[in-house]
């Protein structure tokens, strides 16, 4: 066994490493010679770029957090058309943002291996939908490769890049939350070279790269030729594998669904009864193996996660070639939600005509009561502070029907009581465009709430649109100095790059001023001052000004980390029981998880090990019953307020 270094992504050939799926994808890409990595953070794809960024300087690759998925795709694709192998990664809804360049890249193709990782999210664990991005393969005429496990993801990344190199075509690598975030031991096949040269030459082929209509028509023919070549190729493992051929019943299983089919057949003891076509290349559908098994089978069951992509195309291929095998799919396999063996097994059993009775639920002598844990903003969260400030300022001006349009981020939790400052949430950057449209057709004040990373991602065009089209919406940008929701990645306003080095700071307030907004900047840690400022902002807004508020306060989790690194203590608050009247203002107005009412008690208490010292509870207490039990260290406010803190790692 080879010793594994601290940076497991650089473990030596022959090592056996426990990788998360996203780490396995990163390692496979590095082994395959990818030089340029660009992404926008989004669960479940984030760890791919994060893993690469940790070793980028060690191995001489480029790793960048881009401002959005479109720019990430464009950047990585540009490297590929200049002859440098590249990869871009994003979550499934991020592909929508990149769709314009995605489809065009399918026409022009590449000069080097180019992979777009689409991390789909069946069951919408952390997303607003569970769209199936395999359809993009058909829309853009690019192949889609799907792994069935972490180990297979590591291997197939290299195969997919080879496919891209061979056909000079982008390839989509479709993973899912289950593969991205599972862990499995991986036997490393090759070393990661540290002598790669990430320099290319751009071939000025105007017909190929300049997609005016005349050229686009020619490039469409190029794309179709590549498509048909792949569709009709004699493909074998690992992209296509036929198991137990020659049976009258067959199952076609794609990607992760194969793992569920395999386990279902084992549980049923039915492996000998069925032919299984394991597909890791699902788009375009490999025609020859499908026809081969359909020539021997009377019935075919297609098992795939989410939409009937493979099923639809199996039906099309069989119909086109006059094959009469009966095709089943979503009649037996769920079409929505994440699959599992328990969800697949009944359909497989029914297809095979095998008796199957689900096992009874496990009996436990004593049922453990797990308390519900709805998502809440963290203790000390600056968004809680800002939402409180907004509501109090609006109340001071007797604005009772403010419409707050919301966006994607931790602050989406503002839809909950007591804040109710997120009344819509559709897509990244959508709060501003939605606010503009509503402001045009309703009389009530309209406030668009958006995060800092999201503002850079997709909020700037909407802001310009409000000015250009005389919109009546006020913008509030929540600047917590990080991309908090996906794990604290940097963005253009943080002054840091993906690899942790210093980068230029793009000030959100300056961007908004430059397009015509009067900008108010607040630090919600200073509640009274912030309320007064937002009152003035509302007044200017009501008087017809184009107004934006930038609320600057560091994410409390980052402030806590800085506290540990610098040794500067944050304050801790407590409740004086003798002064507390049990009015519950601190509970009902703040909704901080550090403030609880113990079972059987009438008065709230502050959990001191959770308190991060923001002080909002002390501000709202009408009886001054909340006090500083442990003062913060000298300069503690800097941990929340300053972009760079001396002494931090």
C-alpha positions as CSV (number, residue, x, y, z in Angstrom):
1,X,0.0,0.0,0.0
2,X,1.4,3.4,-1.0
3,X,1.3,6.1,1.6
4,X,-1.4,8.7,0.9
5,X,-0.3,12.4,1.2
6,X,-2.3,15.0,3.0
7,X,-3.7,16.2,-0.3
8,X,-5.5,13.0,-1.3
9,X,-6.2,14.3,-4.8
10,X,-2.5,13.9,-5.4
11,X,-2.2,10.4,-4.1
12,X,0.2,8.1,-6.1
13,X,-0.8,5.5,-8.6
14,X,-1.9,2.3,-6.8
15,X,-3.2,4.1,-3.8
16,X,-6.7,3.1,-2.5
17,X,-8.4,6.4,-1.6
18,X,-11.8,7.0,-0.1
19,X,-13.2,9.7,-2.4
20,X,-16.4,11.6,-2.5
21,X,-17.9,11.4,-6.0
22,X,-17.0,15.0,-6.9
23,X,-13.4,14.4,-5.7
24,X,-13.2,11.3,-7.9
25,X,-14.4,13.3,-10.9
26,X,-11.7,15.9,-10.1
27,X,-9.0,13.2,-9.8
28,X,-10.0,11.5,-13.0
29,X,-9.9,14.8,-14.9
30,X,-6.4,15.6,-13.6
31,X,-5.2,12.2,-14.6
32,X,-6.7,12.8,-18.0
33,X,-4.7,15.9,-18.5
34,X,-7.3,18.6,-18.0
35,X,-5.6,22.0,-17.6
36,X,-8.4,24.5,-17.3
37,X,-11.2,24.2,-14.7
38,X,-14.0,26.8,-14.4
39,X,-17.2,26.6,-12.4
40,X,-19.8,28.4,-10.4
41,X,-20.6,26.9,-7.0
42,X,-23.9,25.0,-6.7
43,X,-24.8,21.9,-4.8
44,X,-24.3,19.1,-5.7
45,X,-21.4,20.1,-8.0
46,X,-19.3,22.4,-5.8
47,X,-16.6,20.1,-4.5
48,X,-15.2,19.4,-8.0
49,X,-13.7,22.8,-8.4
50,X,-13.0,23.1,-4.7
51,X,-10.9,19.9,-4.8
52,X,-9.0,21.1,-7.9
53,X,-8.4,24.5,-6.4
54,X,-6.6,23.0,-3.4
55,X,-4.0,21.4,-5.7
56,X,-4.0,23.8,-8.7
57,X,-0.7,25.5,-7.8
58,X,0.9,22.1,-7.1
59,X,0.1,20.7,-10.5
60,X,0.1,23.8,-12.7
61,X,-3.6,23.9,-13.7
62,X,-6.0,26.8,-13.9
63,X,-8.9,26.7,-11.4
64,X,-11.4,29.6,-11.4
65,X,-14.7,30.4,-9.7
66,X,-16.6,32.2,-12.5
67,X,-19.3,34.8,-11.9
68,X,-21.9,32.5,-13.3
69,X,-22.3,29.2,-15.2
70,X,-22.4,30.9,-18.6
71,X,-19.1,32.6,-18.1
72,X,-17.6,29.3,-16.7
73,X,-18.7,27.4,-19.7
74,X,-17.4,30.1,-22.1
75,X,-14.0,30.2,-20.4
76,X,-13.5,26.5,-20.3
77,X,-14.8,26.0,-23.8
78,X,-12.5,28.8,-25.1
79,X,-9.5,26.8,-23.7
80,X,-10.8,23.7,-25.5
81,X,-11.1,25.4,-28.9
82,X,-7.5,26.7,-28.4
83,X,-6.3,23.1,-27.9
84,X,-6.2,22.9,-24.1
85,X,-8.2,20.2,-22.4
86,X,-10.8,21.7,-20.1
87,X,-13.7,21.0,-17.8
88,X,-16.6,23.1,-16.5
89,X,-18.9,22.0,-13.6
90,X,-22.3,23.2,-12.5
91,X,-25.5,22.0,-10.9
92,X,-28.4,21.1,-13.2
93,X,-30.2,24.5,-13.1
94,X,-26.9,26.1,-13.8
95,X,-26.9,24.5,-17.2
96,X,-29.9,26.6,-18.0
97,X,-27.7,29.7,-17.5
98,X,-25.1,28.3,-19.8
99,X,-27.6,26.9,-22.4
100,X,-26.9,29.6,-25.1
101,X,-23.2,28.7,-25.4
102,X,-23.8,25.0,-24.8
103,X,-26.0,24.6,-27.9
104,X,-23.7,26.7,-30.0
105,X,-20.6,24.7,-28.8
106,X,-22.4,21.6,-30.1
107,X,-22.3,23.0,-33.6
108,X,-18.7,24.2,-33.6
109,X,-17.2,21.4,-31.5
110,X,-13.7,21.5,-29.9
111,X,-10.0,21.1,-30.6
112,X,-9.3,19.3,-27.3
113,X,-11.2,17.3,-24.7
114,X,-14.0,19.3,-23.1
115,X,-16.3,18.1,-20.4
116,X,-19.3,19.9,-18.9
117,X,-20.3,18.2,-15.7
118,X,-24.0,18.6,-15.0
119,X,-24.8,17.6,-11.3
120,X,-28.5,16.8,-11.4
121,X,-30.6,16.7,-8.2
122,X,-33.3,14.1,-8.3
123,X,-35.8,14.8,-5.4
124,X,-34.6,18.5,-5.5
125,X,-32.6,18.1,-2.2
126,X,-31.1,21.5,-2.6
127,X,-32.8,23.0,-5.7
128,X,-35.9,24.6,-7.0
129,X,-36.6,21.7,-9.5
130,X,-35.3,18.3,-10.5
131,X,-34.9,18.8,-14.2
132,X,-33.3,16.0,-16.2
133,X,-30.4,17.5,-18.2
134,X,-29.9,14.6,-20.5
135,X,-32.4,16.4,-22.8
136,X,-29.7,19.0,-23.3
137,X,-27.7,16.3,-25.1
138,X,-30.4,16.1,-27.8
139,X,-30.9,19.8,-27.9
140,X,-27.2,20.5,-28.4
141,X,-26.2,17.3,-30.2
142,X,-23.6,16.4,-27.6
143,X,-23.1,13.0,-26.0
144,X,-24.1,12.4,-22.4
145,X,-22.2,10.0,-20.2
146,X,-23.6,8.8,-16.8
147,X,-21.7,6.9,-14.1
148,X,-23.4,4.4,-11.8
149,X,-21.0,4.8,-8.8
150,X,-18.2,6.9,-7.4
151,X,-15.6,4.5,-8.7
152,X,-17.1,4.5,-12.1
153,X,-17.2,8.3,-12.1
154,X,-13.5,8.3,-11.6
155,X,-13.0,6.0,-14.6
156,X,-15.6,7.4,-16.9
157,X,-14.4,11.0,-16.7
158,X,-11.3,9.8,-18.5
159,X,-13.3,7.8,-21.0
160,X,-15.6,10.8,-21.6
161,X,-12.7,13.1,-22.2
162,X,-11.3,10.6,-24.7
163,X,-14.7,10.5,-26.4
164,X,-14.6,14.3,-26.7
165,X,-11.0,14.2,-28.0
166,X,-11.9,11.6,-30.6
167,X,-14.9,13.3,-32.0
168,X,-13.9,16.9,-31.2
169,X,-17.2,17.5,-29.6
170,X,-18.2,18.6,-26.1
171,X,-19.4,15.8,-23.8
172,X,-21.8,16.2,-20.9
173,X,-21.0,14.2,-17.8
174,X,-24.3,13.8,-16.0
175,X,-23.9,12.9,-12.3
176,X,-26.5,13.1,-9.5
177,X,-26.6,14.1,-5.9
178,X,-26.2,10.4,-4.9
179,X,-23.0,9.9,-6.9
180,X,-21.6,13.4,-6.3
181,X,-21.9,13.1,-2.5
182,X,-21.4,9.4,-1.8
183,X,-18.0,8.0,-0.9
184,X,-16.3,4.9,-2.2
185,X,-12.8,3.5,-2.2
186,X,-11.1,4.1,-5.6
187,X,-8.0,2.3,-6.8
188,X,-5.9,4.9,-8.6
189,X,-4.9,3.9,-12.1
190,X,-2.4,6.7,-12.9
191,X,-0.4,9.5,-11.4
192,X,-1.3,13.2,-11.7
193,X,1.4,14.8,-13.8
194,X,2.9,18.0,-12.5
195,X,4.7,18.9,-15.7
196,X,1.6,19.6,-17.9
197,X,1.8,22.6,-20.2
198,X,-1.5,24.5,-20.3
199,X,-0.8,26.6,-23.4
200,X,-2.6,26.3,-26.7
201,X,-2.9,27.9,-30.1
202,X,-6.1,29.4,-31.4
203,X,-6.8,28.3,-35.0
204,X,-8.5,31.2,-36.7
205,X,-11.0,29.0,-38.6
206,X,-13.7,31.6,-39.1
207,X,-16.2,29.2,-40.7
208,X,-16.1,27.0,-37.6
209,X,-16.0,29.6,-34.8
210,X,-18.0,32.5,-36.2
211,X,-21.6,31.2,-36.2
212,X,-23.3,33.6,-38.6
213,X,-26.2,31.9,-40.2
214,X,-24.3,30.6,-43.3
215,X,-21.6,29.1,-41.1
216,X,-24.1,27.8,-38.5
217,X,-25.9,25.7,-41.2
218,X,-22.6,24.1,-42.1
219,X,-21.7,23.5,-38.5
220,X,-25.1,21.9,-37.9
221,X,-24.2,19.3,-40.5
222,X,-20.8,18.7,-38.8
223,X,-22.6,18.2,-35.5
224,X,-25.1,15.7,-37.1
225,X,-22.3,13.8,-38.7
226,X,-20.5,13.4,-35.3
227,X,-23.9,12.5,-33.7
228,X,-24.6,9.7,-36.2
229,X,-21.1,8.4,-35.9
230,X,-21.4,8.0,-32.1
231,X,-25.0,6.7,-32.4
232,X,-24.0,3.9,-34.8
233,X,-20.6,3.1,-33.3
234,X,-19.7,-0.4,-32.1
235,X,-19.4,0.5,-28.5
236,X,-18.4,-1.8,-25.7
237,X,-17.4,-1.5,-22.0
238,X,-17.3,0.8,-20.1
239,X,-19.8,2.9,-22.1
240,X,-22.0,-0.1,-23.1
241,X,-22.1,-3.5,-21.5
242,X,-24.5,-6.5,-22.1
243,X,-24.8,-8.8,-19.2
244,X,-26.4,-12.3,-19.4
245,X,-27.4,-12.1,-23.1
246,X,-30.0,-14.1,-24.9
247,X,-33.0,-13.9,-22.6
248,X,-36.6,-13.3,-23.5
249,X,-36.8,-10.4,-21.1
250,X,-34.3,-7.6,-21.0
251,X,-33.7,-4.6,-18.8
252,X,-31.9,-1.4,-20.0
253,X,-30.5,0.4,-17.1
254,X,-28.7,3.8,-17.4
255,X,-26.2,5.4,-15.0
256,X,-27.0,5.1,-11.3
257,X,-30.2,3.1,-12.1
258,X,-28.0,0.2,-12.9
259,X,-26.9,-0.1,-9.3
260,X,-30.6,-0.3,-8.2
261,X,-31.4,-2.9,-10.9
262,X,-28.4,-5.0,-10.0
263,X,-29.4,-5.0,-6.3
264,X,-33.0,-5.7,-7.1
265,X,-32.1,-8.7,-9.2
266,X,-29.9,-10.0,-6.4
267,X,-32.7,-9.7,-3.9
268,X,-35.1,-11.4,-6.2
269,X,-32.6,-14.1,-7.2
270,X,-33.5,-13.3,-10.8
271,X,-30.2,-12.5,-12.5
272,X,-30.4,-15.7,-14.6
273,X,-33.9,-14.7,-15.9
274,X,-33.0,-11.5,-17.7
275,X,-30.5,-9.8,-20.0
276,X,-29.3,-6.4,-18.7
277,X,-28.0,-3.7,-21.0
278,X,-25.9,-1.4,-18.9
279,X,-25.7,2.1,-20.5
280,X,-23.2,4.7,-19.4
281,X,-23.5,6.5,-22.7
282,X,-27.2,7.4,-22.7
283,X,-27.2,10.2,-25.3
284,X,-27.2,9.5,-28.2
285,X,-28.7,6.1,-27.6
286,X,-26.3,3.4,-28.9
287,X,-28.4,1.8,-31.6
288,X,-26.6,-1.5,-32.2
289,X,-26.7,-3.0,-28.7
290,X,-30.4,-1.9,-28.3
291,X,-31.3,-3.7,-31.5
292,X,-29.3,-6.7,-30.6
293,X,-31.1,-7.3,-27.3
294,X,-34.5,-6.4,-28.8
295,X,-33.9,-9.1,-31.5
296,X,-33.8,-11.7,-28.7
297,X,-36.2,-10.3,-26.1
298,X,-40.0,-10.1,-26.2
299,X,-40.2,-7.5,-23.5
300,X,-37.8,-4.7,-22.4
301,X,-37.9,-2.7,-19.2
302,X,-36.1,0.7,-19.2
303,X,-35.0,1.8,-15.8
304,X,-33.7,5.4,-15.5
305,X,-33.8,8.2,-13.0
306,X,-36.3,11.0,-13.7
307,X,-37.5,11.5,-17.3
308,X,-38.1,8.7,-19.9
309,X,-35.2,9.9,-22.0
310,X,-33.7,6.4,-22.8
311,X,-37.2,4.9,-22.9
312,X,-38.5,7.4,-25.5
313,X,-35.5,6.8,-27.7
314,X,-35.6,3.0,-27.4
315,X,-39.2,3.1,-28.6
316,X,-38.1,5.4,-31.5
317,X,-35.3,3.1,-32.5
318,X,-37.4,-0.1,-32.3
319,X,-40.2,1.5,-34.2
320,X,-37.9,2.8,-36.9
321,X,-36.4,-0.7,-37.4
322,X,-39.7,-2.5,-37.2
323,X,-38.8,-4.4,-34.0
324,X,-41.9,-5.6,-32.1
325,X,-40.5,-6.0,-28.7
326,X,-42.8,-4.5,-26.0
327,X,-41.1,-1.6,-24.2
328,X,-42.1,-0.7,-20.6
329,X,-40.6,2.0,-18.4
330,X,-42.4,4.7,-16.4
331,X,-45.5,2.4,-16.1
332,X,-43.4,0.5,-13.5
333,X,-40.6,2.9,-12.5
334,X,-41.3,6.2,-10.8
335,X,-40.8,9.3,-13.0
336,X,-40.2,11.8,-10.2
337,X,-38.0,11.8,-7.2
338,X,-34.7,10.1,-6.5
339,X,-34.7,6.3,-7.2
340,X,-33.6,3.7,-4.7
341,X,-33.6,-0.1,-4.7
342,X,-36.8,-0.1,-2.7
343,X,-38.5,2.1,-5.4
344,X,-37.1,0.1,-8.3
345,X,-37.5,-3.5,-7.0
346,X,-41.3,-3.7,-7.1
347,X,-41.3,-2.6,-10.8
348,X,-38.6,-5.1,-11.7
349,X,-40.4,-7.9,-9.9
350,X,-43.7,-7.1,-11.7
351,X,-41.9,-7.0,-15.0
352,X,-40.3,-10.4,-14.4
353,X,-43.5,-11.9,-12.9
354,X,-41.7,-12.7,-9.7
355,X,-43.6,-12.7,-6.4
356,X,-42.4,-10.0,-4.2
357,X,-43.6,-9.0,-0.8
358,X,-41.9,-5.9,0.8
359,X,-40.3,-6.8,4.1
360,X,-42.2,-5.6,7.2
361,X,-40.8,-2.5,8.8
362,X,-38.2,-3.0,11.5
363,X,-39.7,-3.3,14.9
364,X,-38.0,-1.4,17.7
365,X,-38.9,-1.7,21.3
366,X,-38.7,2.0,22.0
367,X,-39.4,4.5,19.3
368,X,-36.8,7.3,19.4
369,X,-38.4,10.7,19.1
370,X,-36.3,12.8,16.7
371,X,-37.2,16.5,17.1
372,X,-38.1,18.3,13.8
373,X,-35.3,20.4,12.5
374,X,-36.7,22.9,9.9
375,X,-34.0,24.9,8.2
376,X,-33.3,28.2,10.0
377,X,-30.8,31.0,9.6
378,X,-27.7,30.4,11.8
379,X,-27.2,32.3,15.1
380,X,-25.8,35.7,14.3
381,X,-26.8,35.5,10.7
382,X,-26.5,39.0,9.1
383,X,-29.6,38.2,6.9
384,X,-31.7,38.0,10.1
385,X,-30.4,41.4,11.1
386,X,-31.1,42.9,7.7
387,X,-34.6,41.5,7.5
388,X,-35.4,42.9,10.9
389,X,-34.1,46.3,9.9
390,X,-36.2,46.3,6.7
391,X,-39.4,45.4,8.5
392,X,-38.8,48.0,11.3
393,X,-38.0,50.7,8.8
394,X,-41.1,49.9,6.7
395,X,-43.2,49.9,9.9
396,X,-41.9,53.3,10.9
397,X,-43.2,54.7,7.6
398,X,-46.4,52.7,7.9
399,X,-45.7,50.7,4.8
400,X,-48.0,47.7,5.4
401,X,-48.0,46.0,2.0
402,X,-44.4,45.9,0.9
403,X,-43.8,43.1,-1.7
404,X,-40.4,41.5,-1.1
405,X,-39.2,39.4,-4.1
406,X,-36.6,36.8,-3.2
407,X,-33.7,34.9,-4.6
408,X,-31.6,31.8,-4.2
409,X,-29.4,31.7,-1.1
410,X,-29.4,31.2,2.7
411,X,-31.7,34.3,2.8
412,X,-34.4,32.5,1.0
413,X,-35.3,31.4,4.5
414,X,-36.6,34.9,5.0
415,X,-39.9,33.6,3.6
416,X,-40.6,32.2,7.1
417,X,-42.1,34.1,10.0
418,X,-41.4,36.5,11.6
419,X,-39.7,38.1,8.6
420,X,-41.7,37.2,5.5
421,X,-39.3,39.2,3.4
422,X,-39.0,36.6,0.6
423,X,-42.3,36.3,-1.3
424,X,-41.0,34.8,-4.5
425,X,-38.1,32.5,-5.4
426,X,-37.6,31.1,-8.9
427,X,-34.0,31.3,-10.1
428,X,-30.6,33.0,-9.6
429,X,-31.0,36.7,-10.0
430,X,-34.7,36.4,-10.5
431,X,-35.6,38.7,-7.6
432,X,-34.7,41.9,-9.5
433,X,-36.4,41.0,-12.7
434,X,-39.6,39.8,-10.9
435,X,-39.5,43.0,-8.7
436,X,-39.4,45.2,-11.8
437,X,-42.4,43.5,-13.5
438,X,-44.4,43.6,-10.3
439,X,-43.5,47.2,-9.7
440,X,-45.0,48.1,-13.1
441,X,-48.4,46.6,-12.4
442,X,-49.0,47.1,-8.6
443,X,-49.2,50.2,-6.4
444,X,-47.5,48.7,-3.4
445,X,-43.8,49.3,-2.7
446,X,-41.6,46.5,-4.2
447,X,-38.2,45.4,-2.7
448,X,-35.9,43.0,-4.5
449,X,-33.7,41.1,-2.1
450,X,-30.6,39.4,-3.5
451,X,-27.3,38.0,-2.2
452,X,-23.8,39.3,-3.0
453,X,-22.7,36.3,-5.1
454,X,-26.1,36.1,-6.7
455,X,-25.8,39.8,-7.6
456,X,-22.6,39.2,-9.5
457,X,-24.1,36.0,-11.0
458,X,-27.3,37.4,-12.5
459,X,-28.4,40.6,-10.7
460,X,-26.5,43.2,-12.7
461,X,-28.6,42.9,-15.9
462,X,-31.8,43.2,-13.9
463,X,-30.5,46.3,-12.1
464,X,-29.7,48.0,-15.4
465,X,-33.1,47.0,-16.6
466,X,-34.8,48.8,-13.7
467,X,-33.0,52.0,-14.6
468,X,-33.4,51.7,-18.4
469,X,-37.2,50.9,-18.2
470,X,-38.0,53.3,-15.3
471,X,-38.8,50.5,-12.9
472,X,-40.2,51.2,-9.4
473,X,-38.4,48.5,-7.4
474,X,-35.9,49.1,-4.6
475,X,-32.9,46.7,-4.5
476,X,-31.4,45.3,-1.3
477,X,-28.1,43.4,-1.7
478,X,-27.1,41.2,1.2
479,X,-23.3,41.3,1.2
480,X,-21.9,38.8,3.6
481,X,-18.5,38.6,2.0
482,X,-18.8,35.1,0.7
483,X,-21.0,32.6,-1.2
484,X,-22.3,31.2,2.0
485,X,-25.0,28.8,0.9
486,X,-22.7,26.5,-1.0
487,X,-19.8,26.5,1.5
488,X,-18.2,29.9,1.6
489,X,-16.6,30.1,-1.8
490,X,-15.1,33.5,-2.9
491,X,-16.7,35.8,-5.5
492,X,-15.6,39.1,-7.2
493,X,-16.6,41.1,-4.1
494,X,-14.5,39.1,-1.6
495,X,-11.0,40.0,-2.8
496,X,-10.0,36.3,-3.0
497,X,-9.6,33.9,-5.9
498,X,-10.5,30.2,-6.0
499,X,-7.1,29.2,-4.9
500,X,-7.1,31.7,-1.9
501,X,-4.8,34.3,-3.4
502,X,-5.7,38.0,-3.3
503,X,-7.8,39.3,-6.2
504,X,-9.2,42.7,-7.1
505,X,-12.4,43.7,-5.2
506,X,-15.4,44.7,-7.2
507,X,-17.6,46.8,-5.0
508,X,-21.3,46.1,-5.4
509,X,-22.2,49.7,-4.3
510,X,-19.9,51.1,-7.0
511,X,-21.6,48.9,-9.7
512,X,-25.0,50.1,-8.6
513,X,-24.0,53.7,-8.5
514,X,-22.5,53.4,-12.0
515,X,-25.8,52.4,-13.6
516,X,-27.8,55.1,-11.8
517,X,-28.9,54.1,-8.3
518,X,-28.6,56.1,-5.2
519,X,-26.9,53.6,-2.9
520,X,-27.2,53.4,0.9
521,X,-24.7,51.2,2.7
522,X,-25.5,49.8,6.1
523,X,-23.9,47.5,8.7
524,X,-26.9,45.7,10.3
525,X,-24.8,44.9,13.4
526,X,-25.5,48.6,14.2
527,X,-29.3,48.2,14.3
528,X,-30.6,51.7,15.2
529,X,-28.2,53.4,12.7
530,X,-29.2,50.9,10.0
531,X,-33.0,51.4,10.6
532,X,-32.5,55.2,10.3
533,X,-30.6,54.7,7.0
534,X,-33.2,52.4,5.5
535,X,-36.0,54.8,6.5
536,X,-34.2,57.4,4.4
537,X,-33.8,54.9,1.6
538,X,-37.5,54.1,1.6
539,X,-38.3,57.8,1.6
540,X,-36.2,58.5,-1.4
541,X,-37.7,55.4,-3.1
542,X,-41.2,56.7,-2.4
543,X,-40.2,60.0,-3.9
544,X,-39.3,58.4,-7.2
545,X,-35.5,57.9,-6.8
546,X,-33.8,54.8,-8.0
547,X,-32.6,53.4,-4.7
548,X,-30.5,50.4,-3.6
549,X,-29.3,49.3,-0.1
550,X,-26.2,47.3,0.4
551,X,-26.1,45.5,3.7
552,X,-22.5,44.6,4.7
553,X,-21.9,42.1,7.5
554,X,-19.9,38.9,7.4
555,X,-21.6,35.5,7.5
556,X,-21.6,34.5,11.2
557,X,-20.0,31.1,10.5
558,X,-17.1,32.9,8.9
559,X,-17.0,35.4,11.8
560,X,-16.8,32.5,14.2
561,X,-14.0,30.9,12.2
562,X,-12.1,34.2,12.2
563,X,-12.6,34.4,16.0
564,X,-11.0,31.0,16.4
565,X,-8.1,31.9,14.1
566,X,-7.3,35.3,15.6
567,X,-8.2,34.6,19.2
568,X,-10.6,37.5,19.3
569,X,-13.6,36.4,21.3
570,X,-17.1,37.2,20.2
571,X,-19.6,38.4,22.8
572,X,-22.0,36.1,24.5
573,X,-25.4,37.2,25.7
574,X,-27.6,35.9,28.4
575,X,-31.1,36.6,29.8
576,X,-31.6,38.1,33.3
577,X,-34.5,36.0,34.6
578,X,-35.3,38.7,37.2
579,X,-36.0,41.2,34.5
580,X,-37.5,38.9,31.9
581,X,-41.4,39.1,31.8
582,X,-41.7,36.2,29.3
583,X,-43.1,38.5,26.7
584,X,-41.3,36.4,24.1
585,X,-40.3,39.3,21.9
586,X,-36.8,37.8,21.6
587,X,-38.3,34.5,20.4
588,X,-41.0,35.9,18.2
589,X,-39.1,38.8,16.6
590,X,-35.6,37.3,16.2
591,X,-36.2,33.6,15.6
592,X,-32.6,32.7,16.6
593,X,-31.9,29.0,17.2
594,X,-29.7,30.1,20.2
595,X,-32.8,31.3,22.0
596,X,-35.0,28.5,23.3
597,X,-37.7,27.9,25.9
598,X,-36.8,24.8,27.8
599,X,-39.5,22.2,28.3
600,X,-41.7,23.0,31.2
601,X,-40.2,26.6,31.5
602,X,-42.1,29.8,31.0
603,X,-39.1,32.0,30.1
604,X,-36.6,31.8,27.3
605,X,-32.9,31.2,27.7
606,X,-29.9,31.8,25.5
607,X,-27.7,28.7,24.7
608,X,-24.3,30.3,25.4
609,X,-22.4,27.7,23.3
610,X,-24.5,28.8,20.2
611,X,-24.5,32.5,20.7
612,X,-22.3,34.4,18.3
613,X,-22.7,37.8,19.7
614,X,-24.8,39.8,17.2
615,X,-26.9,41.4,19.9
616,X,-30.1,41.6,17.9
617,X,-32.0,39.9,20.8
618,X,-30.8,42.6,23.2
619,X,-32.0,45.3,20.9
620,X,-35.5,43.9,20.6
621,X,-36.0,43.2,24.3
622,X,-38.4,45.9,25.7
623,X,-37.4,45.2,29.3
624,X,-33.6,45.3,28.9
625,X,-33.4,41.8,30.2
626,X,-30.8,40.6,27.8
627,X,-27.2,41.6,28.6
628,X,-23.6,40.8,27.6
629,X,-22.5,38.0,29.8
630,X,-19.1,37.7,28.3
631,X,-17.7,40.8,26.5
632,X,-16.1,40.4,23.1
633,X,-12.4,40.8,22.7
634,X,-10.9,44.1,21.6
635,X,-12.0,44.9,18.0
636,X,-14.5,42.0,17.8
637,X,-16.8,43.9,15.5
638,X,-14.1,43.8,12.8
639,X,-14.7,40.1,12.5
640,X,-18.2,40.8,11.3
641,X,-17.5,44.1,9.5
642,X,-14.1,44.2,7.7
643,X,-13.4,42.4,4.5
644,X,-9.9,41.4,5.5
645,X,-9.0,40.7,9.1
646,X,-5.3,40.7,10.2
647,X,-4.1,37.5,11.8
648,X,-6.6,35.3,10.0
649,X,-5.3,32.3,8.0
